[in-house]
């Protein structure tokens, strides 16, 4: 029996952040984060040994609260510490609690966006804001970037990219009809996300408070850094075309907050 499978993660996500939907790449990211700890626990065959391991492996208050949850899960189980069923219950309880902590924090970020789709970047940013989770998963640097695999024709590239950069690449791929395959932790990050009119970047009514906006195709895209436009420009460079042909009205709201200022890129 798996200690924690993808369906478990999705179910826990639905319980702690009811309105958020986990992108498949987010589930894969959580599995990747947890893997060293699950691998370390997998051989354990003693409930008491697991209880002793938790505060050593889980830093600070996170270890304390995880152990408290595990103690509650032990209520009513076979008292024999090496009973296989009891051991499995404790293993699952440990990572169910950890999953709930990660997804609850991540949901606070995701629910700030209209699409309510939890992207893996939301998770990394959330981890960086919690002292114990940040220490446990070592996310002190590049908190807005994740490793992304981009396939262009026969060539495959791996880069650490932000969500805005990746979505800039995708929207260029869509409007220019140049096919880029983007995968994150083995899961496809498809064009379907960026062309959905409910995604976090489209704001045709211009109601969001952001730093930049640009018109691409039929929609207005709103974003906070130049990474989005850099993604568009990089896609055009890979395709050997002029990126200026695919966008218009790039507005910077940083200098003139209410009306913005048209700029070049």
N, C-alpha and C positions, 0 to 999 in steps of 0.2 A: 504494500500500500504506500502510495506517495505521501510524504509528510505534508506537501503543499503543492497542489496542481493548479493549472490555469483557471479551472472552474471555481476552485476555492477562492482565488484572488478576486475574480469577478463578483462572486457572491458576497464576499466581505466588503468589497468596494460599494456594492449596492446598499449594504446595511449601514455603512458609516457616512456615506456621501450620496444620499438618495438620488439627487438630481444629476449626478455626474455619470458619464459613460466612459469606460476605459477603452482607449485605443489599443488594438492588439500589440503595438510596439511598447505600450506602457506595461502591459502584463509581462512581456518578454524582459523588459528592463528590471522589473521587480524580481523576477526569477534569477536574473544575472546578479543582482545585488545580494540576494539571499544565498546564492549557491555555496559560497565558502562556509557559511554557518550551517547550512543544511548538511553539507558533506561532512563537516566536523561532528555533527550530532548523529548522523546516520548509523555509525557502528555502536552507539551507546545502547546498553541493554539493562540499565539500572536507573530507576526513577530518582533515587537519591543522588546519584552521580550527575544526572542532568540538572537537578536543582542546584547543586554546587557549581556547575559549569556556567549557568545563566548569568550570575552577577560578575563573573570573570570575563565573559565574552560580550555582554551588553553593558555599555558604560552608564555610570551615574544613575539618575532616577529611572531611566529606561529599564535597567536591570532590576531595580527594586519593584517596579510596577509589573514587569513581565513575570517575575517570580510570584508576586501576589496573585496574578491571574492563573498561573499554573497551580498554585496551592488550592484555589477554588475548584479547578478542574479535577483535582485529585479527590474531592469529596465524593465518597460513595464507591470509589473504584477498589479493586482488589488490593489489599494492603501489602501484598508480596511485592517488594521493589523490583523483582526481576520478572514479574508476570508480563508476558509479551503484549497483552492488550493494554495494560496500564502504562507500559513504556510508550506505546504508540499514541495513546491519549495525551500524554505529557508532551511528546514531541509536537503533535499537531497544535496543542494549546499554545505552545511557545511561539510558533510561527503565525498562528492566527492572530495573536495579540500584536506581534510585530507588524504584520500586514495592516491591521486596523490602524495602528499608529501612523504608519507611512501614508496610507490612503486618506486618513482624516486630515492630516496636515496638507497633503497635496490637493485635496478637495477644496480647501479654503482658497487656493490660488485658482483652480479651474473654474469654480463657481463665480469668479469675477468676470468671466467671459460669457457671452451670450450663447455660444454653441454648447457649453457644458461638457465638452469632450476632453477628457484628461489625457494630455500628451505627455510623453516621457520627460520633456523639459520641465513640466510642472512639478513632477516628482523630484527631479534633481534640485530645483530651486527651493522646494519645500524642505528637503533634507538639509540644505545649507543654512536654513533659518532656525533649525532646532539643534542645539548644542550637542546633545547625545547622539542623535541620528547622523549629524555631520561627522562626528568623530568615528562612529561605527562604520560608516560607509566611505569615509575619506573624500568628501566633496568640497574641499576648501578652495579649489581653483576652477576657473572656467565654469562657473555655476550655471551659465546660460547656454553651454555647448555640450553636445554629445557626439560620440563617434557615429558617423553616417557613411554608408556605402552607396556611392553613385556609379551606376553603370551607363556609359555613353558608347553606344555601338559595341565593339568588342572590348573596350577598355573599362577597367574597374578602378575606382579611386576611393580611398578612405580618408575622411577629413573630420575634424571636430567642428561642428557647425551649430549655429543657433536655429531655433524654430523659424525665426523670420527669414534667415538666409535660405533654409530648405523650402519654405513656402514661396519665396521669390523664384527659386529654381523651378518649382512646380508650375507656377503661373506662367512663367516664360515657356515652359514645355508645352503648356496647354494652348496658349495663344499663337505660338509660332509653329505648332504641330511638329515639334522635335521631341522624340520620345526619350526621356530619361527614366531609368529605373532607380528608385531610391528605396533602400532597405535600412532598417534600424533594428539592431539586435536580431537579425534574421527575419524580421517581419516587414512586409511591403508597406511603405508609406505612399499611398497612391494619390493620383490626381483627383480622386473622388473627394478627398477632404477639402482641397483648396477651391474646387468649383462649386461646392455646396454653398448656397447663398447665405447660410446660417453660420458659416465658419467665423472664427474670431477676428479675421482681418477685413472682411467685407463690411462696409458701412455706407451704403448708398445714401442714407439720410444724414450722414456726417454728424452723428450724435456723440461719438466717442471723444474722450479727451486724450489725445495722443500727440506725438511730436511731428509726424509726417502723414501726408496722404498723397495718393497718386491714382490716376485713372488708367486702368488696363482693361482693354476689351470693353465690356458693358458695365463694369463695376468700379466703385471707388474702394481702394484698399488703404486701410489705416494701420500705421505701425509706429514703433517707438524708437527704432534705430535705423541707421542706413544699411543694416545687414540685408533687409528686404530687397532694396535696390541693388545691392552688391550681388545677391543671388540671381536677380534678373540679368544683370550685366555679365555675370560669370556664365550663365546658361547661353547667352548670346555669343560670348567669346568661344565657348566650346563648339558652338554651331557655326562659328565664323560669319556671323551677321551683326548688323548694327543694332544694339539694344534700343536706341532712340526711336526706332521704327515701331516699337511695341507699347509705348506708354506716352502719356502726356500729363500736363498739369501737376507736376511734382510740387507739393506745398510744404513749407516748413512753418510750423506753428510756434516754434521756440522764441522767435524774435517778435512776432506780432500774433499774440495768443488767440485773439478773437477772429481775425480774418486770415491770418497766415501770410506768407510771402512766397511767391513762386521762385523756385530755384532750379538750377541745372545740375546734372549728374554725369 
